[in-house]
Amino acid sequence: MPVSKRIYETAIEAERAYDLIERHERKVNRFNARELLDYENHLRRETRMRKRAALRWDNHYSYFFGGLSEEE
């Protein structure tokens, strides 16, 4: 069954977006499971994560050249 180029490209982009969302969901689930399995290390990691996020928020400005995005 022939498919137009635009439909094919859209399907590929949707697959990529789905894979990114799925990967992020796995990371979040693993992080949340760690809270139950290894509470002390979870607190240490979460504290470090929040401190680094605050530093990135306050001290970082990104400039993207050539049409690149944050993911590229």
Backbone as a printed PyTorch tensor [residue, N CA C, xyz], in Angstrom:
tensor([[[ 0.8460, -1.1720,  0.0000],
         [ 0.0000,  0.0000,  0.0000],
         [ 0.8970,  1.2420,  0.0000]],

        [[ 0.8100,  2.0820, -0.9970],
         [ 1.6620,  3.2700, -1.0750],
         [ 1.2700,  4.3120, -0.0230]],

        [[ 2.3010,  4.9650,  0.5150],
         [ 2.1120,  5.9930,  1.5300],
         [ 2.8650,  7.2360,  1.0730]],

        [[ 2.2350,  8.3890,  1.2800],
         [ 2.9050,  9.6210,  0.8680],
         [ 4.0860,  9.9120,  1.7860]],

        [[ 5.0020, 10.7160,  1.2730],
         [ 6.2050, 11.0640,  2.0220],
         [ 5.8470, 11.8080,  3.3120]],

        [[ 4.8740, 12.6930,  3.2400],
         [ 4.4760, 13.4800,  4.4060],
         [ 3.9040, 12.5880,  5.5120]],

        [[ 3.0860, 11.6340,  5.1430],
         [ 2.5120, 10.7190,  6.1410],
         [ 3.6100,  9.8600,  6.7560]],

        [[ 4.5410,  9.3960,  5.9470],
         [ 5.6500,  8.5800,  6.4460],
         [ 6.5150,  9.3760,  7.4300]],

        [[ 6.8580, 10.6190,  7.0730],
         [ 7.6730, 11.4600,  7.9490],
         [ 6.9530, 11.7530,  9.2630]],

        [[ 5.6490, 11.9910,  9.1850],
         [ 4.8600, 12.2380, 10.3930],
         [ 4.8510, 11.0080, 11.2980]],

        [[ 4.7230,  9.8370, 10.6960],
         [ 4.7320,  8.6000, 11.4840],
         [ 6.0790,  8.3960, 12.1710]],

        [[ 7.1710,  8.6890, 11.4580],
         [ 8.5060,  8.5550, 12.0410],
         [ 8.6870,  9.5490, 13.1880]],

        [[ 8.2600, 10.7950, 13.0090],
         [ 8.3630, 11.7980, 14.0690],
         [ 7.5380, 11.3910, 15.2910]],

        [[ 6.3550, 10.8400, 15.0600],
         [ 5.5170, 10.3880, 16.1700],
         [ 6.1970,  9.2560, 16.9350]],

        [[ 6.8160,  8.3280, 16.2230],
         [ 7.5530,  7.2270, 16.8680],
         [ 8.6820,  7.7580, 17.7280]],

        [[ 9.4330,  8.7350, 17.2150],
         [10.5340,  9.3260, 17.9790],
         [10.0210, 10.0190, 19.2320]],

        [[ 8.9490, 10.7710, 19.0890],
         [ 8.3720, 11.4670, 20.2450],
         [ 7.8900, 10.4600, 21.2850]],

        [[ 7.2660,  9.3890, 20.8320],
         [ 6.7900,  8.3500, 21.7420],
         [ 7.9660,  7.7000, 22.4720]],

        [[ 9.0540,  7.4270, 21.7710],
         [10.2400,  6.8260, 22.3860],
         [10.8360,  7.7420, 23.4500]],

        [[10.8870,  9.0520, 23.1850],
         [11.4080,  9.9990, 24.1670],
         [10.5390, 10.0380, 25.4180]],

        [[ 9.2290, 10.0550, 25.2240],
         [ 8.3130, 10.0790, 26.3610],
         [ 8.4420,  8.7930, 27.1660]],

        [[ 8.5340,  7.6660, 26.4790],
         [ 8.6610,  6.3780, 27.1490],
         [ 9.9700,  6.3040, 27.9520]],

        [[11.0580,  6.8060, 27.3750],
         [12.3530,  6.8010, 28.0630],
         [12.2960,  7.6620, 29.3220]],

        [[11.6870,  8.8380, 29.2020],
         [11.5500,  9.7220, 30.3580],
         [10.6950,  9.0590, 31.4440]],

        [[ 9.6260,  8.4020, 31.0400],
         [ 8.7490,  7.7290, 32.0050],
         [ 9.4920,  6.6180, 32.7460]],

        [[10.3320,  5.8580, 32.0390],
         [11.1190,  4.8070, 32.6940],
         [12.0710,  5.3980, 33.7240]],

        [[12.7170,  6.5240, 33.3790],
         [13.6400,  7.1650, 34.3140],
         [12.9010,  7.6550, 35.5620]],

        [[11.7490,  8.2590, 35.3810],
         [10.9710,  8.7650, 36.5100],
         [10.5050,  7.6070, 37.3890]],

        [[10.0370,  6.5280, 36.7760],
         [ 9.5860,  5.3760, 37.5520],
         [10.7320,  4.7560, 38.3360]],

        [[11.8950,  4.6710, 37.7300],
         [13.0580,  4.1190, 38.4210],
         [13.4490,  5.0160, 39.6010]],

        [[13.3940,  6.3340, 39.3990],
         [13.7080,  7.2790, 40.4590],
         [12.7230,  7.1400, 41.6150]],

        [[11.4400,  7.0420, 41.3030],
         [10.4230,  6.9170, 42.3430],
         [10.5110,  5.5720, 43.0680]],

        [[10.8590,  4.5120, 42.3680],
         [11.0060,  3.1950, 42.9990],
         [12.1810,  3.2080, 43.9680]],

        [[13.2100,  3.9560, 43.6480],
         [14.3800,  4.0360, 44.5220],
         [14.0010,  4.6170, 45.8850]],

        [[13.0050,  5.4860, 45.9270],
         [12.5780,  6.0640, 47.2020],
         [12.1080,  4.9670, 48.1540]],

        [[11.4600,  3.9590, 47.6360],
         [10.9710,  2.8760, 48.4800],
         [12.0540,  1.8520, 48.7900]],

        [[12.9470,  1.6090, 47.8400],
         [13.9330,  0.5490, 47.9970],
         [15.1820,  0.9930, 48.7420]],

        [[15.5950,  2.2250, 48.5480],
         [16.8520,  2.7020, 49.1360],
         [16.6620,  4.1570, 49.5610]],

        [[15.9640,  4.3540, 50.6630],
         [15.5150,  5.6820, 51.0570],
         [16.6720,  6.6500, 51.3140]],

        [[17.7230,  6.1950, 51.9890],
         [18.8350,  7.0990, 52.3250],
         [19.5280,  7.6310, 51.0710]],

        [[19.8270,  6.7380, 50.1540],
         [20.4660,  7.1790, 48.9110],
         [19.5200,  8.0360, 48.0830]],

        [[18.2340,  7.7400, 48.1540],
         [17.2630,  8.5350, 47.4130],
         [17.2740,  9.9790, 47.9110]],

        [[17.2820, 10.1620, 49.2240],
         [17.3160, 11.5240, 49.7620],
         [18.5790, 12.2530, 49.3280]],

        [[19.7080, 11.5520, 49.3740],
         [20.9730, 12.1580, 48.9650],
         [20.9190, 12.5650, 47.4940]],

        [[20.4290, 11.6670, 46.6440],
         [20.3560, 11.9690, 45.2110],
         [19.3640, 13.0810, 44.9060]],

        [[18.2130, 13.0520, 45.5850],
         [17.2150, 14.0800, 45.3190],
         [17.7240, 15.4570, 45.7460]],

        [[18.4070, 15.5140, 46.8810],
         [18.9810, 16.7810, 47.3290],
         [19.9890, 17.3050, 46.3110]],

        [[20.8680, 16.4230, 45.8480],
         [21.8640, 16.8150, 44.8540],
         [21.1970, 17.2440, 43.5480]],

        [[20.1610, 16.5120, 43.1340],
         [19.4470, 16.8350, 41.8980],
         [18.8060, 18.2250, 41.9860]],

        [[18.1610, 18.5090, 43.1030],
         [17.4940, 19.8050, 43.2580],
         [18.4980, 20.9520, 43.3300]],

        [[19.6450, 20.7070, 43.9640],
         [20.6830, 21.7480, 44.0470],
         [21.2290, 22.0570, 42.6530]],

        [[21.5060, 21.0230, 41.8720],
         [22.0160, 21.2270, 40.5100],
         [20.9840, 21.9000, 39.6210]],

        [[19.7140, 21.5310, 39.7880],
         [18.6540, 22.1580, 38.9930],
         [18.5620, 23.6480, 39.3020]],

        [[18.7130, 23.9930, 40.5900],
         [18.6680, 25.4100, 40.9650],
         [19.8510, 26.1630, 40.3730]],

        [[21.0370, 25.5520, 40.3710],
         [22.2060, 26.1990, 39.7680],
         [22.0170, 26.4030, 38.2700]],

        [[21.4760, 25.3850, 37.5980],
         [21.2320, 25.5280, 36.1580],
         [20.2330, 26.6390, 35.8940]],

        [[19.2220, 26.7260, 36.7160],
         [18.1730, 27.7220, 36.5220],
         [18.7280, 29.1370, 36.7080]],

        [[19.5970, 29.3260, 37.7050],
         [20.1050, 30.6580, 38.0240],
         [21.2860, 31.0900, 37.1600]],

        [[22.1560, 30.1610, 36.8020],
         [23.4370, 30.5360, 36.2120],
         [23.6440, 30.1110, 34.7610]],

        [[22.6350, 29.6440, 34.0970],
         [22.8800, 29.0880, 32.7830],
         [21.9500, 29.7100, 31.7350]],

        [[22.5630, 30.1450, 30.6710],
         [21.8050, 30.6290, 29.5240],
         [22.3030, 29.8730, 28.3050]],

        [[21.3940, 29.2760, 27.5790],
         [21.7740, 28.4970, 26.4090],
         [21.5280, 29.3100, 25.1500]],

        [[22.4870, 29.2380, 24.2510],
         [22.3530, 29.8670, 22.9490],
         [22.4890, 28.7820, 21.9030]],

        [[21.5140, 28.6680, 21.0250],
         [21.5080, 27.6430, 20.0060],
         [21.7020, 28.2870, 18.6400]],

        [[22.6890, 27.7840, 17.8940],
         [23.0130, 28.3290, 16.5860],
         [22.6760, 27.3200, 15.5030]],

        [[22.4340, 27.7960, 14.3230],
         [22.2450, 26.9350, 13.1660],
         [20.9630, 26.1380, 13.1970]],

        [[19.9400, 26.6210, 13.8800],
         [18.6690, 25.9150, 13.9060],
         [18.6500, 24.7060, 14.8410]],

        [[19.6630, 24.5580, 15.6870],
         [19.7100, 23.4360, 16.6030],
         [18.8180, 23.6980, 17.8070]],

        [[18.3540, 22.6320, 18.4110],
         [17.5200, 22.7670, 19.6080],
         [18.2900, 22.2370, 20.8130]],

        [[17.6470, 22.2720, 21.9730],
         [18.2730, 21.8090, 23.2030],
         [18.6460, 20.3310, 23.1150]],

        [[17.8150, 19.5130, 22.4680],
         [18.0690, 18.0820, 22.3860],
         [19.2320, 17.7530, 21.4490]],

        [[19.4930, 18.6370, 20.4900],
         [20.5530, 18.3570, 19.5200],
         [21.8700, 18.8470, 20.0440]]])
